[in-house]
Amino acid sequence: MTYQLLIEEKALEFLRSLPEKSRRLVADRCLSLADDPFPGSGSGDREALHLPGFKKLYSLHVGRSCTVFYRISDDEKVVSILAITTIEKAHKMYGRL
């Protein structure tokens, strides 16, 4: 089951700002969401976030440096990458979201 990937402009800007090796690693992990975006399917790096006011929000941890926030539209077979940020900023965002 393949999903189409969409990426928000700010997430793309963050990705472009990374050093080449990190950029390649994060991009590869994002691309893997097209094949299997759901948590619990053999990979412990994805999780569903249960935050007030947010439906179907997920995170993907890439190594120990980045977090990708995304949504899955199962009806349309689309994964929307909303944000890519550092782990530190992601933890701060959890408190604000």
C-alpha positions in Angstrom: 0.0 0.0 0.0 1.8 3.1 -1.2 1.0 6.6 0.0 1.7 9.9 -1.7 4.0 12.1 0.3 3.4 15.9 0.7 5.8 18.1 2.6 5.1 21.6 4.0 7.4 24.4 2.8 8.8 25.0 6.3 9.6 21.3 6.8 11.4 21.4 3.4 13.4 24.5 4.4 14.5 22.7 7.6 15.5 19.6 5.6 17.5 21.7 3.2 19.3 23.4 6.1 20.8 20.2 7.4 24.3 18.9 6.5 24.3 16.6 3.6 24.6 13.3 5.5 21.8 14.3 8.0 19.7 15.5 5.1 20.0 12.2 3.3 19.2 10.2 6.4 16.1 12.3 7.3 14.9 12.3 3.6 15.3 8.5 3.4 13.3 8.0 6.6 10.6 10.4 5.3 10.4 8.5 2.1 9.9 5.2 4.1 6.6 6.7 5.3 5.2 6.2 1.7 5.3 2.4 2.2 4.3 2.2 5.9 3.4 5.3 7.8 1.6 3.7 10.8 3.2 3.1 14.2 3.5 -0.4 15.6 4.3 -2.1 12.3 7.7 -3.4 13.2 9.4 0.0 13.7 9.6 1.7 17.1 10.5 5.0 15.6 6.9 6.0 14.8 4.2 6.9 17.3 0.7 8.4 17.4 0.5 11.6 19.4 -2.5 12.1 21.6 -2.6 15.9 21.9 -5.7 17.9 22.6 -7.2 19.5 19.5 -5.1 17.4 17.0 -6.5 14.5 15.1 -4.3 11.8 13.7 -1.0 13.4 14.4 2.1 11.2 14.3 5.8 11.6 14.9 8.8 9.8 13.3 12.1 9.9 15.2 15.2 10.0 13.0 18.2 8.9 14.9 18.7 11.0 18.0 18.7 14.3 16.3 15.4 15.0 14.4 11.6 14.5 14.7 9.2 14.5 11.8 5.5 15.4 12.5 3.0 14.1 10.0 -0.6 13.3 9.3 -2.1 10.3 7.5 -5.1 10.6 5.2 -6.1 7.0 4.8 -9.0 7.8 2.5 -6.8 9.6 0.0 -3.6 7.6 0.7 -1.6 10.7 1.5 1.0 11.3 4.2 1.5 15.0 4.9 4.8 16.0 6.5 3.9 19.0 8.6 7.2 19.8 10.3 10.8 18.5 10.7 12.7 19.8 13.7 15.4 18.9 16.2 14.5 16.6 19.1 14.9 19.4 21.6 12.5 21.7 19.8 10.1 18.8 19.3 9.9 18.3 23.1 9.2 21.9 23.6 6.5 21.8 20.9 4.7 18.9 22.7 4.2 21.4 25.6 2.7 24.0 23.3 0.5 21.7 21.2 
